[in-house]
């Protein structure tokens, strides 16, 4: 069985093509509709070949405002 530290990426994220980039507004108001963009390979292009591709990316959120 692999040691956990052997499975973790230790490279700087700016040189890693698998790091997701999440972009959205710096501030929003309660009830405001806003756009979030998630991409992979923004800094360094990801090859996206049949043999090596990213099938999906999941973005989860939490409630940021209190009623």
PDB file of N, H, CA, C and O in Angstrom:
ATOM      1  N   UNK A   1       0.847  -1.180   0.000  1.00  0.00           N
ATOM      2  CA  UNK A   1       0.000   0.000   0.000  1.00  0.00           C
ATOM      3  C   UNK A   1       0.894   1.245   0.000  1.00  0.00           C
ATOM      4  O   UNK A   1       1.899   1.300   0.708  1.00  0.00           O
ATOM      5  N   UNK A   2       0.512   2.238  -0.803  1.00  0.00           N
ATOM      6  H   UNK A   2      -0.305   2.193  -1.379  1.00  0.00           H
ATOM      7  CA  UNK A   2       1.305   3.466  -0.925  1.00  0.00           C
ATOM      8  C   UNK A   2       1.176   4.320   0.324  1.00  0.00           C
ATOM      9  O   UNK A   2       0.122   4.364   0.958  1.00  0.00           O
ATOM     10  N   UNK A   3       2.243   4.985   0.660  1.00  0.00           N
ATOM     11  H   UNK A   3       3.099   4.949   0.144  1.00  0.00           H
ATOM     12  CA  UNK A   3       2.233   5.941   1.751  1.00  0.00           C
ATOM     13  C   UNK A   3       1.514   7.200   1.265  1.00  0.00           C
ATOM     14  O   UNK A   3       1.677   7.585   0.107  1.00  0.00           O
ATOM     15  N   UNK A   4       0.731   7.843   2.116  1.00  0.00           N
ATOM     16  H   UNK A   4       0.599   7.530   3.056  1.00  0.00           H
ATOM     17  CA  UNK A   4      -0.041   9.016   1.732  1.00  0.00           C
ATOM     18  C   UNK A   4       0.840  10.096   1.105  1.00  0.00           C
ATOM     19  O   UNK A   4       0.441  10.706   0.113  1.00  0.00           O
ATOM     20  N   UNK A   5       2.010  10.341   1.650  1.00  0.00           N
ATOM     21  H   UNK A   5       2.334   9.846   2.456  1.00  0.00           H
ATOM     22  CA  UNK A   5       2.876  11.400   1.118  1.00  0.00           C
ATOM     23  C   UNK A   5       3.335  11.110  -0.315  1.00  0.00           C
ATOM     24  O   UNK A   5       3.684  12.032  -1.052  1.00  0.00           O
ATOM     25  N   UNK A   6       3.336   9.827  -0.713  1.00  0.00           N
ATOM     26  H   UNK A   6       3.053   9.078  -0.114  1.00  0.00           H
ATOM     27  CA  UNK A   6       3.701   9.463  -2.087  1.00  0.00           C
ATOM     28  C   UNK A   6       2.576   9.773  -3.075  1.00  0.00           C
ATOM     29  O   UNK A   6       2.825   9.870  -4.277  1.00  0.00           O
ATOM     30  N   UNK A   7       1.356   9.927  -2.592  1.00  0.00           N
ATOM     31  H   UNK A   7       1.154   9.847  -1.616  1.00  0.00           H
ATOM     32  CA  UNK A   7       0.208  10.186  -3.447  1.00  0.00           C
ATOM     33  C   UNK A   7      -0.085  11.670  -3.623  1.00  0.00           C
ATOM     34  O   UNK A   7      -0.811  12.049  -4.542  1.00  0.00           O
ATOM     35  N   UNK A   8       0.468  12.514  -2.758  1.00  0.00           N
ATOM     36  H   UNK A   8       1.057  12.206  -2.011  1.00  0.00           H
ATOM     37  CA  UNK A   8       0.200  13.948  -2.801  1.00  0.00           C
ATOM     38  C   UNK A   8       1.115  14.657  -3.787  1.00  0.00           C
ATOM     39  O   UNK A   8       2.297  14.331  -3.899  1.00  0.00           O
ATOM     40  N   UNK A   9       0.558  15.634  -4.500  1.00  0.00           N
ATOM     41  H   UNK A   9      -0.402  15.899  -4.408  1.00  0.00           H
ATOM     42  CA  UNK A   9       1.359  16.467  -5.396  1.00  0.00           C
ATOM     43  C   UNK A   9       2.094  17.496  -4.550  1.00  0.00           C
ATOM     44  O   UNK A   9       1.474  18.179  -3.734  1.00  0.00           O
ATOM     45  N   UNK A  10       3.385  17.614  -4.728  1.00  0.00           N
ATOM     46  H   UNK A  10       3.888  17.060  -5.391  1.00  0.00           H
ATOM     47  CA  UNK A  10       4.145  18.586  -3.960  1.00  0.00           C
ATOM     48  C   UNK A  10       4.638  19.738  -4.827  1.00  0.00           C
ATOM     49  O   UNK A  10       5.310  20.641  -4.327  1.00  0.00           O
ATOM     50  N   UNK A  11       4.312  19.722  -6.134  1.00  0.00           N
ATOM     51  H   UNK A  11       3.767  18.988  -6.541  1.00  0.00           H
ATOM     52  CA  UNK A  11       4.775  20.761  -7.053  1.00  0.00           C
ATOM     53  C   UNK A  11       4.049  22.076  -6.787  1.00  0.00           C
ATOM     54  O   UNK A  11       2.947  22.095  -6.237  1.00  0.00           O
ATOM     55  N   UNK A  12       4.671  23.146  -7.177  1.00  0.00           N
ATOM     56  H   UNK A  12       5.566  23.131  -7.623  1.00  0.00           H
ATOM     57  CA  UNK A  12       4.056  24.462  -7.118  1.00  0.00           C
ATOM     58  C   UNK A  12       2.831  24.449  -8.022  1.00  0.00           C
ATOM     59  O   UNK A  12       2.917  23.970  -9.153  1.00  0.00           O
ATOM     60  N   UNK A  13       1.694  24.959  -7.558  1.00  0.00           N
ATOM     61  H   UNK A  13       1.624  25.348  -6.640  1.00  0.00           H
ATOM     62  CA  UNK A  13       0.451  24.913  -8.348  1.00  0.00           C
ATOM     63  C   UNK A  13       0.572  25.626  -9.683  1.00  0.00           C
ATOM     64  O   UNK A  13      -0.170  25.300 -10.610  1.00  0.00           O
ATOM     65  N   UNK A  14       1.463  26.569  -9.815  1.00  0.00           N
ATOM     66  H   UNK A  14       2.065  26.834  -9.062  1.00  0.00           H
ATOM     67  CA  UNK A  14       1.617  27.294 -11.081  1.00  0.00           C
ATOM     68  C   UNK A  14       2.242  26.427 -12.163  1.00  0.00           C
ATOM     69  O   UNK A  14       2.152  26.759 -13.346  1.00  0.00           O
ATOM     70  N   UNK A  15       2.869  25.330 -11.782  1.00  0.00           N
ATOM     71  H   UNK A  15       2.942  25.061 -10.822  1.00  0.00           H
ATOM     72  CA  UNK A  15       3.463  24.429 -12.767  1.00  0.00           C
ATOM     73  C   UNK A  15       2.664  23.138 -12.886  1.00  0.00           C
ATOM     74  O   UNK A  15       3.109  22.198 -13.545  1.00  0.00           O
ATOM     75  N   UNK A  16       1.501  23.076 -12.266  1.00  0.00           N
ATOM     76  H   UNK A  16       1.139  23.839 -11.731  1.00  0.00           H
ATOM     77  CA  UNK A  16       0.696  21.859 -12.262  1.00  0.00           C
ATOM     78  C   UNK A  16      -0.519  22.020 -13.165  1.00  0.00           C
ATOM     79  O   UNK A  16      -1.316  22.937 -12.966  1.00  0.00           O
ATOM     80  N   UNK A  17      -0.674  21.146 -14.155  1.00  0.00           N
ATOM     81  H   UNK A  17      -0.027  20.401 -14.317  1.00  0.00           H
ATOM     82  CA  UNK A  17      -1.759  21.261 -15.128  1.00  0.00           C
ATOM     83  C   UNK A  17      -3.075  20.668 -14.646  1.00  0.00           C
ATOM     84  O   UNK A  17      -4.075  20.773 -15.357  1.00  0.00           O
ATOM     85  N   UNK A  18      -3.121  20.051 -13.472  1.00  0.00           N
ATOM     86  H   UNK A  18      -2.309  19.965 -12.895  1.00  0.00           H
ATOM     87  CA  UNK A  18      -4.339  19.421 -12.975  1.00  0.00           C
ATOM     88  C   UNK A  18      -5.039  20.230 -11.890  1.00  0.00           C
ATOM     89  O   UNK A  18      -6.053  19.778 -11.357  1.00  0.00           O
ATOM     90  N   UNK A  19      -4.543  21.383 -11.554  1.00  0.00           N
ATOM     91  H   UNK A  19      -3.719  21.750 -11.986  1.00  0.00           H
ATOM     92  CA  UNK A  19      -5.136  22.187 -10.494  1.00  0.00           C
ATOM     93  C   UNK A  19      -6.329  22.962 -11.037  1.00  0.00           C
ATOM     94  O   UNK A  19      -6.189  23.709 -12.006  1.00  0.00           O
ATOM     95  N   UNK A  20      -7.512  22.794 -10.422  1.00  0.00           N
ATOM     96  H   UNK A  20      -7.626  22.188  -9.635  1.00  0.00           H
ATOM     97  CA  UNK A  20      -8.658  23.574 -10.884  1.00  0.00           C
ATOM     98  C   UNK A  20      -8.513  25.047 -10.502  1.00  0.00           C
ATOM     99  O   UNK A  20      -8.000  25.377  -9.433  1.00  0.00           O
ATOM    100  N   UNK A  21      -8.968  25.915 -11.383  1.00  0.00           N
ATOM    101  H   UNK A  21      -9.385  25.647 -12.252  1.00  0.00           H
ATOM    102  CA  UNK A  21      -8.986  27.355 -11.128  1.00  0.00           C
ATOM    103  C   UNK A  21     -10.447  27.756 -11.002  1.00  0.00           C
ATOM    104  O   UNK A  21     -11.242  27.500 -11.906  1.00  0.00           O
ATOM    105  N   UNK A  22     -10.806  28.386  -9.882  1.00  0.00           N
ATOM    106  H   UNK A  22     -10.160  28.594  -9.148  1.00  0.00           H
ATOM    107  CA  UNK A  22     -12.174  28.815  -9.628  1.00  0.00           C
ATOM    108  C   UNK A  22     -12.202  30.330  -9.672  1.00  0.00           C
ATOM    109  O   UNK A  22     -11.485  30.993  -8.923  1.00  0.00           O
ATOM    110  N   UNK A  23     -13.044  30.885 -10.565  1.00  0.00           N
ATOM    111  H   UNK A  23     -13.626  30.347 -11.173  1.00  0.00           H
ATOM    112  CA  UNK A  23     -13.129  32.328 -10.724  1.00  0.00           C
ATOM    113  C   UNK A  23     -14.565  32.791 -10.492  1.00  0.00           C
ATOM    114  O   UNK A  23     -15.517  32.169 -10.962  1.00  0.00           O
ATOM    115  N   UNK A  24     -14.699  33.878  -9.770  1.00  0.00           N
ATOM    116  H   UNK A  24     -13.926  34.383  -9.388  1.00  0.00           H
ATOM    117  CA  UNK A  24     -15.999  34.459  -9.494  1.00  0.00           C
ATOM    118  C   UNK A  24     -15.814  35.864  -8.955  1.00  0.00           C
ATOM    119  O   UNK A  24     -14.683  36.321  -8.788  1.00  0.00           O
ATOM    120  N   UNK A  25     -16.916  36.555  -8.681  1.00  0.00           N
ATOM    121  H   UNK A  25     -17.834  36.184  -8.817  1.00  0.00           H
ATOM    122  CA  UNK A  25     -16.808  37.917  -8.181  1.00  0.00           C
ATOM    123  C   UNK A  25     -16.187  37.954  -6.785  1.00  0.00           C
ATOM    124  O   UNK A  25     -16.332  37.015  -6.003  1.00  0.00           O
ATOM    125  N   UNK A  26     -15.496  39.052  -6.485  1.00  0.00           N
ATOM    126  H   UNK A  26     -15.379  39.816  -7.120  1.00  0.00           H
ATOM    127  CA  UNK A  26     -14.903  39.222  -5.157  1.00  0.00           C
ATOM    128  C   UNK A  26     -15.969  39.429  -4.092  1.00  0.00           C
ATOM    129  O   UNK A  26     -15.821  38.959  -2.963  1.00  0.00           O
ATOM    130  N   UNK A  27     -17.042  40.129  -4.444  1.00  0.00           N
ATOM    131  H   UNK A  27     -17.163  40.510  -5.360  1.00  0.00           H
ATOM    132  CA  UNK A  27     -18.134  40.396  -3.501  1.00  0.00           C
ATOM    133  C   UNK A  27     -19.466  40.218  -4.214  1.00  0.00           C
ATOM    134  O   UNK A  27     -19.596  40.508  -5.403  1.00  0.00           O
ATOM    135  N   UNK A  28     -20.455  39.734  -3.464  1.00  0.00           N
ATOM    136  H   UNK A  28     -20.349  39.498  -2.498  1.00  0.00           H
ATOM    137  CA  UNK A  28     -21.814  39.624  -3.978  1.00  0.00           C
ATOM    138  C   UNK A  28     -22.783  40.093  -2.906  1.00  0.00           C
ATOM    139  O   UNK A  28     -22.438  40.139  -1.725  1.00  0.00           O
ATOM    140  N   UNK A  29     -23.993  40.439  -3.319  1.00  0.00           N
ATOM    141  H   UNK A  29     -24.273  40.402  -4.279  1.00  0.00           H
ATOM    142  CA  UNK A  29     -25.038  40.855  -2.390  1.00  0.00           C
ATOM    143  C   UNK A  29     -26.019  39.699  -2.199  1.00  0.00           C
ATOM    144  O   UNK A  29     -26.137  38.828  -3.061  1.00  0.00           O
ATOM    145  N   UNK A  30     -26.713  39.697  -1.077  1.00  0.00           N
ATOM    146  H   UNK A  30     -26.617  40.404  -0.377  1.00  0.00           H
ATOM    147  CA  UNK A  30     -27.705  38.668  -0.795  1.00  0.00           C
ATOM    148  C   UNK A  30     -28.740  38.640  -1.915  1.00  0.00           C
ATOM    149  O   UNK A  30     -29.285  39.677  -2.292  1.00  0.00           O
ATOM    150  N   UNK A  31     -29.004  37.458  -2.438  1.00  0.00           N
ATOM    151  H   UNK A  31     -28.561  36.616  -2.132  1.00  0.00           H
ATOM    152  CA  UNK A  31     -29.985  37.292  -3.498  1.00  0.00           C
ATOM    153  C   UNK A  31     -29.453  37.549  -4.900  1.00  0.00           C
ATOM    154  O   UNK A  31     -30.161  37.307  -5.878  1.00  0.00           O
ATOM    155  N   UNK A  32     -28.242  38.025  -5.019  1.00  0.00           N
ATOM    156  H   UNK A  32     -27.666  38.222  -4.225  1.00  0.00           H
ATOM    157  CA  UNK A  32     -27.645  38.329  -6.325  1.00  0.00           C
ATOM    158  C   UNK A  32     -27.283  37.044  -7.055  1.00  0.00           C
ATOM    159  O   UNK A  32     -26.699  36.133  -6.468  1.00  0.00           O
ATOM    160  N   UNK A  33     -27.628  36.972  -8.325  1.00  0.00           N
ATOM    161  H   UNK A  33     -28.103  37.712  -8.802  1.00  0.00           H
ATOM    162  CA  UNK A  33     -27.208  35.858  -9.175  1.00  0.00           C
ATOM    163  C   UNK A  33     -25.815  36.189  -9.700  1.00  0.00           C
ATOM    164  O   UNK A  33     -25.563  37.310 -10.142  1.00  0.00           O
ATOM    165  N   UNK A  34     -24.923  35.223  -9.650  1.00  0.00           N
ATOM    166  H   UNK A  34     -25.128  34.312  -9.291  1.00  0.00           H
ATOM    167  CA  UNK A  34     -23.559  35.468 -10.112  1.00  0.00           C
ATOM    168  C   UNK A  34     -23.016  34.229 -10.802  1.00  0.00           C
ATOM    169  O   UNK A  34     -23.549  33.131 -10.641  1.00  0.00           O
ATOM    170  N   UNK A  35     -21.973  34.410 -11.556  1.00  0.00           N
ATOM    171  H   UNK A  35     -21.540  35.302 -11.687  1.00  0.00           H
ATOM    172  CA  UNK A  35     -21.374  33.345 -12.346  1.00  0.00           C
ATOM    173  C   UNK A  35     -20.064  32.892 -11.712  1.00  0.00           C
ATOM    174  O   UNK A  35     -19.242  33.711 -11.300  1.00  0.00           O
ATOM    175  N   UNK A  36     -19.887  31.587 -11.641  1.00  0.00           N
ATOM    176  H   UNK A  36     -20.555  30.922 -11.975  1.00  0.00           H
ATOM    177  CA  UNK A  36     -18.640  30.976 -11.184  1.00  0.00           C
ATOM    178  C   UNK A  36     -18.113  30.149 -12.358  1.00  0.00           C
ATOM    179  O   UNK A  36     -18.865  29.384 -12.962  1.00  0.00           O
ATOM    180  N   UNK A  37     -16.847  30.295 -12.680  1.00  0.00           N
ATOM    181  H   UNK A  37     -16.236  30.917 -12.189  1.00  0.00           H
ATOM    182  CA  UNK A  37     -16.231  29.489 -13.732  1.00  0.00           C
ATOM    183  C   UNK A  37     -15.139  28.618 -13.121  1.00  0.00           C
ATOM    184  O   UNK A  37     -14.297  29.095 -12.360  1.00  0.00           O
ATOM    185  N   UNK A  38     -15.168  27.348 -13.464  1.00  0.00           N
ATOM    186  H   UNK A  38     -15.852  26.960 -14.082  1.00  0.00           H
ATOM    187  CA  UNK A  38     -14.150  26.404 -13.012  1.00  0.00           C
ATOM    188  C   UNK A  38     -13.464  25.862 -14.252  1.00  0.00           C
ATOM    189  O   UNK A  38     -14.119  25.381 -15.177  1.00  0.00           O
ATOM    190  N   UNK A  39     -12.142  25.943 -14.266  1.00  0.00           N
ATOM    191  H   UNK A  39     -11.610  26.334 -13.515  1.00  0.00           H
ATOM    192  CA  UNK A  39     -11.388  25.423 -15.403  1.00  0.00           C
ATOM    193  C   UNK A  39     -10.184  24.642 -14.900  1.00  0.00           C
ATOM    194  O   UNK A  39      -9.742  24.808 -13.763  1.00  0.00           O
ATOM    195  N   UNK A  40      -9.677  23.806 -15.755  1.00  0.00           N
ATOM    196  H   UNK A  40     -10.036  23.671 -16.678  1.00  0.00           H
ATOM    197  CA  UNK A  40      -8.474  23.032 -15.446  1.00  0.00           C
ATOM    198  C   UNK A  40      -7.488  23.290 -16.571  1.00  0.00           C
ATOM    199  O   UNK A  40      -7.847  23.245 -17.748  1.00  0.00           O
ATOM    200  N   UNK A  41      -6.261  23.556 -16.208  1.00  0.00           N
ATOM    201  H   UNK A  41      -5.969  23.592 -15.252  1.00  0.00           H
ATOM    202  CA  UNK A  41      -5.243  23.800 -17.221  1.00  0.00           C
ATOM    203  C   UNK A  41      -5.191  25.243 -17.668  1.00  0.00           C
ATOM    204  O   UNK A  41      -4.828  25.523 -18.810  1.00  0.00           O
ATOM    205  N   UNK A  42      -5.546  26.165 -16.793  1.00  0.00           N
ATOM    206  H   UNK A  42      -5.841  25.938 -15.864  1.00  0.00           H
ATOM    207  CA  UNK A  42      -5.521  27.589 -17.163  1.00  0.00           C
ATOM    208  C   UNK A  42      -4.086  28.110 -17.280  1.00  0.00           C
ATOM    209  O   UNK A  42      -3.754  28.806 -18.239  1.00  0.00           O
ATOM    210  N   UNK A  43      -3.252  27.780 -16.322  1.00  0.00           N
ATOM    211  H   UNK A  43      -3.521  27.215 -15.543  1.00  0.00           H
ATOM    212  CA  UNK A  43      -1.858  28.247 -16.342  1.00  0.00           C
ATOM    213  C   UNK A  43      -1.021  27.446 -17.342  1.00  0.00           C
ATOM    214  O   UNK A  43      -0.238  28.007 -18.108  1.00  0.00           O
ATOM    215  N   UNK A  44      -1.203  26.129 -17.319  1.00  0.00           N
ATOM    216  H   UNK A  44      -1.839  25.673 -16.697  1.00  0.00           H
ATOM    217  CA  UNK A  44      -0.490  25.226 -18.221  1.00  0.00           C
ATOM    218  C   UNK A  44      -1.549  24.359 -18.887  1.00  0.00           C
ATOM    219  O   UNK A  44      -2.313  23.683 -18.199  1.00  0.00           O
ATOM    220  N   UNK A  45      -1.607  24.368 -20.202  1.00  0.00           N
ATOM    221  H   UNK A  45      -0.986  24.918 -20.761  1.00  0.00           H
ATOM    222  CA  UNK A  45      -2.650  23.646 -20.927  1.00  0.00           C
ATOM    223  C   UNK A  45      -2.644  22.154 -20.595  1.00  0.00           C
ATOM    224  O   UNK A  45      -1.594  21.516 -20.525  1.00  0.00           O
ATOM    225  N   UNK A  46      -3.843  21.623 -20.393  1.00  0.00           N
ATOM    226  H   UNK A  46      -4.696  22.142 -20.450  1.00  0.00           H
ATOM    227  CA  UNK A  46      -4.012  20.194 -20.153  1.00  0.00           C
ATOM    228  C   UNK A  46      -4.214  19.514 -21.515  1.00  0.00           C
ATOM    229  O   UNK A  46      -4.944  20.053 -22.348  1.00  0.00           O
ATOM    230  N   UNK A  47      -3.596  18.353 -21.772  1.00  0.00           N
ATOM    231  H   UNK A  47      -3.003  17.916 -21.095  1.00  0.00           H
ATOM    232  CA  UNK A  47      -3.642  17.756 -23.101  1.00  0.00           C
ATOM    233  C   UNK A  47      -5.043  17.334 -23.581  1.00  0.00           C
ATOM    234  O   UNK A  47      -5.326  17.439 -24.774  1.00  0.00           O
ATOM    235  N   UNK A  48      -5.922  16.861 -22.689  1.00  0.00           N
ATOM    236  H   UNK A  48      -5.692  16.775 -21.719  1.00  0.00           H
ATOM    237  CA  UNK A  48      -7.281  16.436 -23.048  1.00  0.00           C
ATOM    238  C   UNK A  48      -7.325  15.508 -24.258  1.00  0.00           C
ATOM    239  O   UNK A  48      -8.003  15.783 -25.247  1.00  0.00           O
ATOM    240  N   UNK A  49      -6.604  14.429 -24.160  1.00  0.00           N
ATOM    241  H   UNK A  49      -6.052  14.205 -23.356  1.00  0.00           H
ATOM    242  CA  UNK A  49      -6.656  13.406 -25.202  1.00  0.00           C
ATOM    243  C   UNK A  49      -7.604  12.301 -24.750  1.00  0.00           C
ATOM    244  O   UNK A  49      -8.041  12.301 -23.599  1.00  0.00           O
ATOM    245  N   UNK A  50      -7.923  11.376 -25.620  1.00  0.00           N
ATOM    246  H   UNK A  50      -7.567  11.376 -26.555  1.00  0.00           H
ATOM    247  CA  UNK A  50      -8.792  10.256 -25.254  1.00  0.00           C
ATOM    248  C   UNK A  50      -8.180   9.455 -24.115  1.00  0.00           C
ATOM    249  O   UNK A  50      -8.894   8.973 -23.236  1.00  0.00           O
ATOM    250  N   UNK A  51      -6.865   9.312 -24.129  1.00  0.00           N
ATOM    251  H   UNK A  51      -6.285   9.703 -24.843  1.00  0.00           H
ATOM    252  CA  UNK A  51      -6.172   8.526 -23.112  1.00  0.00           C
ATOM    253  C   UNK A  51      -5.982   9.295 -21.806  1.00  0.00           C
ATOM    254  O   UNK A  51      -5.850   8.681 -20.747  1.00  0.00           O
ATOM    255  N   UNK A  52      -5.966  10.600 -21.861  1.00  0.00           N
ATOM    256  H   UNK A  52      -6.073  11.099 -22.721  1.00  0.00           H
ATOM    257  CA  UNK A  52      -5.683  11.420 -20.672  1.00  0.00           C
ATOM    258  C   UNK A  52      -6.592  12.645 -20.704  1.00  0.00           C
ATOM    259  O   UNK A  52      -6.289  13.646 -21.353  1.00  0.00           O
ATOM    260  N   UNK A  53      -7.689  12.547 -20.003  1.00  0.00           N
ATOM    261  H   UNK A  53      -7.935  11.734 -19.476  1.00  0.00           H
ATOM    262  CA  UNK A  53      -8.632  13.668 -19.987  1.00  0.00           C
ATOM    263  C   UNK A  53      -9.277  13.789 -18.608  1.00  0.00           C
ATOM    264  O   UNK A  53      -9.218  12.864 -17.799  1.00  0.00           O
ATOM    265  N   UNK A  54      -9.879  14.916 -18.360  1.00  0.00           N
ATOM    266  H   UNK A  54      -9.927  15.668 -19.017  1.00  0.00           H
ATOM    267  CA  UNK A  54     -10.618  15.158 -17.124  1.00  0.00           C
ATOM    268  C   UNK A  54     -12.091  15.038 -17.477  1.00  0.00           C
ATOM    269  O   UNK A  54     -12.617  15.808 -18.280  1.00  0.00           O
ATOM    270  N   UNK A  55     -12.735  14.077 -16.877  1.00  0.00           N
ATOM    271  H   UNK A  55     -12.308  13.451 -16.225  1.00  0.00           H
ATOM    272  CA  UNK A  55     -14.128  13.782 -17.202  1.00  0.00           C
ATOM    273  C   UNK A  55     -15.081  14.777 -16.552  1.00  0.00           C
ATOM    274  O   UNK A  55     -16.060  15.192 -17.172  1.00  0.00           O
ATOM    275  N   UNK A  56     -14.806  15.158 -15.319  1.00  0.00           N
ATOM    276  H   UNK A  56     -14.010  14.820 -14.816  1.00  0.00           H
ATOM    277  CA  UNK A  56     -15.702  16.083 -14.632  1.00  0.00           C
ATOM    278  C   UNK A  56     -14.974  16.784 -13.498  1.00  0.00           C
ATOM    279  O   UNK A  56     -13.936  16.327 -13.019  1.00  0.00           O
ATOM    280  N   UNK A  57     -15.543  17.899 -13.087  1.00  0.00           N
ATOM    281  H   UNK A  57     -16.386  18.270 -13.477  1.00  0.00           H
ATOM    282  CA  UNK A  57     -15.066  18.659 -11.938  1.00  0.00           C
ATOM    283  C   UNK A  57     -16.300  18.987 -11.110  1.00  0.00           C
ATOM    284  O   UNK A  57     -17.305  19.441 -11.657  1.00  0.00           O
ATOM    285  N   UNK A  58     -16.239  18.764  -9.805  1.00  0.00           N
ATOM    286  H   UNK A  58     -15.422  18.395  -9.361  1.00  0.00           H
ATOM    287  CA  UNK A  58     -17.374  19.038  -8.945  1.00  0.00           C
ATOM    288  C   UNK A  58     -17.094  20.298  -8.119  1.00  0.00           C
ATOM    289  O   UNK A  58     -16.022  20.450  -7.534  1.00  0.00           O
ATOM    290  N   UNK A  59     -18.068  21.181  -8.087  1.00  0.00           N
ATOM    291  H   UNK A  59     -18.939  21.058  -8.563  1.00  0.00           H
ATOM    292  CA  UNK A  59     -17.974  22.390  -7.280  1.00  0.00           C
ATOM    293  C   UNK A  59     -19.083  22.334  -6.242  1.00  0.00           C
ATOM    294  O   UNK A  59     -20.261  22.264  -6.593  1.00  0.00           O
ATOM    295  N   UNK A  60     -18.716  22.365  -4.978  1.00  0.00           N
ATOM    296  H   UNK A  60     -17.759  22.422  -4.693  1.00  0.00           H
ATOM    297  CA  UNK A  60     -19.692  22.361  -3.898  1.00  0.00           C
ATOM    298  C   UNK A  60     -19.688  23.729  -3.241  1.00  0.00           C
ATOM    299  O   UNK A  60     -18.678  24.433  -3.253  1.00  0.00           O
ATOM    300  N   UNK A  61     -20.820  24.097  -2.670  1.00  0.00           N
ATOM    301  H   UNK A  61     -21.640  23.525  -2.660  1.00  0.00           H
ATOM    302  CA  UNK A  61     -20.906  25.410  -2.027  1.00  0.00           C
ATOM    303  C   UNK A  61     -21.515  25.292  -0.643  1.00  0.00           C
ATOM    304  O   UNK A  61     -22.105  24.274  -0.280  1.00  0.00           O
ATOM    305  N   UNK A  62     -21.356  26.342   0.100  1.00  0.00           N
ATOM    306  H   UNK A  62     -20.877  27.168  -0.195  1.00  0.00           H
ATOM    307  CA  UNK A  62     -21.968  26.460   1.418  1.00  0.00           C
ATOM    308  C   UNK A  62     -22.763  27.748   1.472  1.00  0.00           C
ATOM    309  O   UNK A  62     -22.493  28.672   0.704  1.00  0.00           O
ATOM    310  N   UNK A  63     -23.719  27.827   2.346  1.00  0.00           N
ATOM    311  H   UNK A  63     -23.938  27.077   2.970  1.00  0.00           H
ATOM    312  CA  UNK A  63     -24.515  29.040   2.500  1.00  0.00           C
ATOM    313  C   UNK A  63     -23.634  30.095   3.165  1.00  0.00           C
ATOM    314  O   UNK A  63     -23.101  29.874   4.252  1.00  0.00           O
ATOM    315  N   UNK A  64     -23.487  31.236   2.508  1.00  0.00           N
ATOM    316  H   UNK A  64     -23.921  31.416   1.624  1.00  0.00           H
ATOM    317  CA  UNK A  64     -22.611  32.291   3.002  1.00  0.00           C
ATOM    318  C   UNK A  64     -23.344  33.377   3.768  1.00  0.00           C
ATOM    319  O   UNK A  64     -22.725  34.140   4.509  1.00  0.00           O
ATOM    320  N   UNK A  65     -24.674  33.453   3.593  1.00  0.00           N
ATOM    321  H   UNK A  65     -25.177  32.833   2.990  1.00  0.00           H
ATOM    322  CA  UNK A  65     -25.440  34.516   4.223  1.00  0.00           C
ATOM    323  C   UNK A  65     -26.373  33.937   5.272  1.00  0.00           C
ATOM    324  O   UNK A  65     -26.856  32.812   5.147  1.00  0.00           O
ATOM    325  N   UNK A  66     -26.613  34.714   6.286  1.00  0.00           N
ATOM    326  H   UNK A  66     -26.221  35.628   6.387  1.00  0.00           H
ATOM    327  CA  UNK A  66     -27.570  34.321   7.309  1.00  0.00           C
ATOM    328  C   UNK A  66     -28.859  35.100   7.083  1.00  0.00           C
ATOM    329  O   UNK A  66     -28.835  36.272   6.705  1.00  0.00           O
ATOM    330  N   UNK A  67     -29.993  34.425   7.324  1.00  0.00           N
ATOM    331  H   UNK A  67     -30.012  33.474   7.631  1.00  0.00           H
ATOM    332  CA  UNK A  67     -31.294  35.089   7.157  1.00  0.00           C
ATOM    333  C   UNK A  67     -31.558  36.085   8.278  1.00  0.00           C
ATOM    334  O   UNK A  67     -32.605  36.732   8.295  1.00  0.00           O
TER     335      UNK A  67
END
